[in-house]
Amino acid sequence: MCGWGRVSWTRSIAFAALVAVTGLAIMWLAQPGFLLVLWCLYPLLSALPQELIFRSLFLHRYAGLFPGEAQAHLM
């Protein structure tokens, strides 16, 4: 078997869950308020600016591949 067939999805999901729970527990024990601040501010201070900046750069770079502006914005 090769490629994705070799991946044990059950083990991968279990490992991801273990890492997530451990990370959240460490953060919560270290500074509980900081975790709440992260959850509230991350979308506004990181995800939204990245989307606005990189979408415009992407559309500028690959504008020639789209027949019209409407098709480019459907992505």
SEVEX-768867 format. One record per atom (N, C-alpha, C, O): atom name; x, y, z; residue number from 0; residue in three letters. Coordinates in steps of 0.2 Angstrom, whole numbers. Layout:
BEGIN
site c1 c2 c3 pos code
CA X Y Z NUM ALA .
...
# end
This chain:
BEGIN
site c1 c2 c3 pos code
N 4 -6 0 0 MET .
CA 0 0 0 0 MET .
C 4 6 0 0 MET .
O 10 6 3 0 MET .
N 2 11 -4 1 CYS .
CA 6 17 -4 1 CYS .
C 2 24 -3 1 CYS .
O -4 23 -4 1 CYS .
N 5 29 -2 2 GLY .
CA 1 36 -1 2 GLY .
C -3 36 5 2 GLY .
O -1 34 10 2 GLY .
N -9 39 4 3 TRP .
CA -14 40 10 3 TRP .
C -16 33 13 3 TRP .
O -19 33 18 3 TRP .
N -16 28 9 4 GLY .
CA -18 21 11 4 GLY .
C -14 19 17 4 GLY .
O -16 15 21 4 GLY .
N -8 21 18 5 ARG .
CA -4 19 23 5 ARG .
C -5 23 30 5 ARG .
O -3 21 35 5 ARG .
N -9 28 30 6 VAL .
CA -11 32 36 6 VAL .
C -16 29 40 6 VAL .
O -21 27 37 6 VAL .
N -14 28 46 7 SER .
CA -19 25 51 7 SER .
C -23 31 53 7 SER .
O -21 35 58 7 SER .
N -29 32 51 8 TRP .
CA -33 38 52 8 TRP .
C -35 38 60 8 TRP .
O -36 44 63 8 TRP .
N -37 33 62 9 THR .
CA -39 32 69 9 THR .
C -33 34 74 9 THR .
O -34 38 79 9 THR .
N -27 32 73 10 ARG .
CA -21 34 77 10 ARG .
C -20 41 76 10 ARG .
O -18 45 80 10 ARG .
N -20 44 69 11 SER .
CA -19 51 68 11 SER .
C -24 56 72 11 SER .
O -22 61 75 11 SER .
N -30 54 72 12 ILE .
CA -35 58 75 12 ILE .
C -34 57 83 12 ILE .
O -35 63 86 12 ILE .
N -33 52 85 13 ALA .
CA -32 51 92 13 ALA .
C -26 55 94 13 ALA .
O -26 58 100 13 ALA .
N -20 55 91 14 PHE .
CA -14 59 92 14 PHE .
C -16 66 92 14 PHE .
O -14 70 96 14 PHE .
N -20 69 87 15 ALA .
CA -21 76 86 15 ALA .
C -26 78 92 15 ALA .
O -25 83 95 15 ALA .
N -30 74 94 16 ALA .
CA -35 75 100 16 ALA .
C -30 76 106 16 ALA .
O -31 80 111 16 ALA .
N -26 71 107 17 LEU .
CA -21 71 113 17 LEU .
C -17 77 113 17 LEU .
O -16 80 119 17 LEU .
N -14 79 108 18 VAL .
CA -10 85 107 18 VAL .
C -15 91 109 18 VAL .
O -12 96 113 18 VAL .
N -21 92 106 19 ALA .
CA -25 97 107 19 ALA .
C -27 98 115 19 ALA .
O -27 103 118 19 ALA .
N -29 92 118 20 VAL .
CA -31 92 125 20 VAL .
C -25 94 129 20 VAL .
O -26 98 134 20 VAL .
N -19 91 128 21 THR .
CA -13 93 132 21 THR .
C -12 100 131 21 THR .
O -10 104 136 21 THR .
N -12 103 125 22 GLY .
CA -10 110 124 22 GLY .
C -15 115 128 22 GLY .
O -13 120 131 22 GLY .
N -21 113 127 23 LEU .
CA -26 117 130 23 LEU .
C -26 117 138 23 LEU .
O -26 122 141 23 LEU .
N -24 111 141 24 ALA .
CA -23 110 148 24 ALA .
C -17 114 150 24 ALA .
O -18 118 155 24 ALA .
N -12 114 147 25 ILE .
CA -6 118 149 25 ILE .
C -7 125 148 25 ILE .
O -5 129 153 25 ILE .
N -11 127 143 26 MET .
CA -12 135 143 26 MET .
C -17 137 148 26 MET .
O -16 142 151 26 MET .
N -22 133 149 27 TRP .
CA -27 134 155 27 TRP .
C -24 135 161 27 TRP .
O -25 139 165 27 TRP .
N -19 130 163 28 LEU .
CA -16 130 169 28 LEU .
C -11 136 170 28 LEU .
O -10 138 176 28 LEU .
N -8 137 165 29 ALA .
CA -3 143 165 29 ALA .
C -6 150 166 29 ALA .
O -5 153 171 29 ALA .
N -11 151 162 30 GLN .
CA -14 158 162 30 GLN .
C -21 157 159 30 GLN .
O -22 158 153 30 GLN .
N -26 155 163 31 PRO .
CA -33 154 160 31 PRO .
C -36 160 156 31 PRO .
O -39 159 151 31 PRO .
N -34 166 159 32 GLY .
CA -37 172 155 32 GLY .
C -34 173 148 32 GLY .
O -37 175 144 32 GLY .
N -28 171 148 33 PHE .
CA -25 172 141 33 PHE .
C -28 168 136 33 PHE .
O -28 170 130 33 PHE .
N -30 162 137 34 LEU .
CA -33 157 133 34 LEU .
C -40 160 130 34 LEU .
O -41 160 124 34 LEU .
N -44 164 134 35 LEU .
CA -50 167 132 35 LEU .
C -48 173 128 35 LEU .
O -52 174 123 35 LEU .
N -43 177 130 36 VAL .
CA -41 182 125 36 VAL .
C -39 180 118 36 VAL .
O -41 183 113 36 VAL .
N -35 174 118 37 LEU .
CA -33 172 112 37 LEU .
C -39 170 108 37 LEU .
O -39 171 102 37 LEU .
N -44 166 111 38 TRP .
CA -50 164 107 38 TRP .
C -54 170 104 38 TRP .
O -57 170 99 38 TRP .
N -54 176 108 39 CYS .
CA -58 182 106 39 CYS .
C -54 186 101 39 CYS .
O -57 188 96 39 CYS .
N -47 187 102 40 LEU .
CA -44 192 98 40 LEU .
C -40 189 91 40 LEU .
O -39 192 87 40 LEU .
N -39 182 91 41 TYR .
CA -36 179 86 41 TYR .
C -39 180 79 41 TYR .
O -36 182 74 41 TYR .
N -46 179 79 42 PRO .
CA -49 180 72 42 PRO .
C -49 187 70 42 PRO .
O -48 189 64 42 PRO .
N -49 192 74 43 LEU .
CA -49 199 73 43 LEU .
C -42 202 71 43 LEU .
O -41 206 66 43 LEU .
N -37 199 75 44 LEU .
CA -30 202 74 44 LEU .
C -25 198 70 44 LEU .
O -20 200 68 44 LEU .
N -27 192 68 45 SER .
CA -23 188 64 45 SER .
C -26 185 58 45 SER .
O -24 186 52 45 SER .
N -32 182 58 46 ALA .
CA -35 178 53 46 ALA .
C -38 184 48 46 ALA .
O -37 183 42 46 ALA .
N -42 189 50 47 LEU .
CA -45 193 46 47 LEU .
C -40 198 42 47 LEU .
O -40 198 36 47 LEU .
N -34 200 45 48 PRO .
CA -29 204 41 48 PRO .
C -26 200 36 48 PRO .
O -25 202 31 48 PRO .
N -24 193 38 49 GLN .
CA -21 189 33 49 GLN .
C -26 188 27 49 GLN .
O -23 188 21 49 GLN .
N -32 187 28 50 GLU .
CA -37 186 23 50 GLU .
C -37 192 18 50 GLU .
O -37 191 12 50 GLU .
N -38 198 21 51 LEU .
CA -38 204 17 51 LEU .
C -32 205 13 51 LEU .
O -32 207 7 51 LEU .
N -26 204 16 52 ILE .
CA -19 205 13 52 ILE .
C -18 200 8 52 ILE .
O -17 202 2 52 ILE .
N -18 194 9 53 PHE .
CA -17 189 5 53 PHE .
C -22 187 -1 53 PHE .
O -20 185 -6 53 PHE .
N -28 189 0 54 ARG .
CA -33 188 -5 54 ARG .
C -31 193 -11 54 ARG .
O -32 192 -16 54 ARG .
N -30 200 -8 55 SER .
CA -28 205 -14 55 SER .
C -22 203 -17 55 SER .
O -21 204 -23 55 SER .
N -17 201 -14 56 LEU .
CA -11 199 -17 56 LEU .
C -12 193 -22 56 LEU .
O -9 193 -27 56 LEU .
N -16 188 -20 57 PHE .
CA -17 182 -24 57 PHE .
C -21 184 -30 57 PHE .
O -19 182 -36 57 PHE .
N -26 188 -29 58 LEU .
CA -30 191 -35 58 LEU .
C -26 195 -40 58 LEU .
O -26 194 -46 58 LEU .
N -21 199 -37 59 HIS .
CA -17 203 -41 59 HIS .
C -12 198 -45 59 HIS .
O -11 200 -51 59 HIS .
N -9 193 -42 60 ARG .
CA -4 189 -45 60 ARG .
C -8 185 -51 60 ARG .
O -4 184 -56 60 ARG .
N -13 182 -49 61 TYR .
CA -16 177 -54 61 TYR .
C -22 180 -58 61 TYR .
O -26 176 -61 61 TYR .
N -23 187 -58 62 ALA .
CA -29 190 -62 62 ALA .
C -29 187 -69 62 ALA .
O -34 187 -72 62 ALA .
N -23 186 -72 63 GLY .
CA -23 184 -79 63 GLY .
C -26 177 -81 63 GLY .
O -28 176 -86 63 GLY .
N -27 173 -75 64 LEU .
CA -30 167 -76 64 LEU .
C -37 167 -77 64 LEU .
O -40 162 -79 64 LEU .
N -40 172 -74 65 PHE .
CA -48 172 -74 65 PHE .
C -50 177 -80 65 PHE .
O -48 182 -81 65 PHE .
N -56 174 -83 66 PRO .
CA -58 178 -89 66 PRO .
C -62 185 -87 66 PRO .
O -62 189 -91 66 PRO .
N -64 185 -81 67 GLY .
CA -67 191 -78 67 GLY .
C -66 192 -71 67 GLY .
O -65 187 -67 67 GLY .
N -68 198 -69 68 GLU .
CA -67 200 -62 68 GLU .
C -72 196 -57 68 GLU .
O -70 194 -52 68 GLU .
N -78 195 -60 69 ALA .
CA -83 191 -56 69 ALA .
C -81 184 -55 69 ALA .
O -82 181 -49 69 ALA .
N -78 180 -60 70 GLN .
CA -75 174 -59 70 GLN .
C -70 173 -53 70 GLN .
O -69 169 -50 70 GLN .
N -66 178 -53 71 ALA .
CA -60 178 -49 71 ALA .
C -63 179 -41 71 ALA .
O -60 176 -37 71 ALA .
N -68 183 -40 72 HIS .
CA -71 184 -34 72 HIS .
C -75 178 -31 72 HIS .
O -77 178 -25 72 HIS .
N -76 173 -36 73 LEU .
CA -80 167 -34 73 LEU .
C -76 162 -30 73 LEU .
O -79 158 -27 73 LEU .
N -70 163 -30 74 MET .
CA -65 158 -26 74 MET .
C -66 158 -19 74 MET .
O -63 154 -15 74 MET .
# end
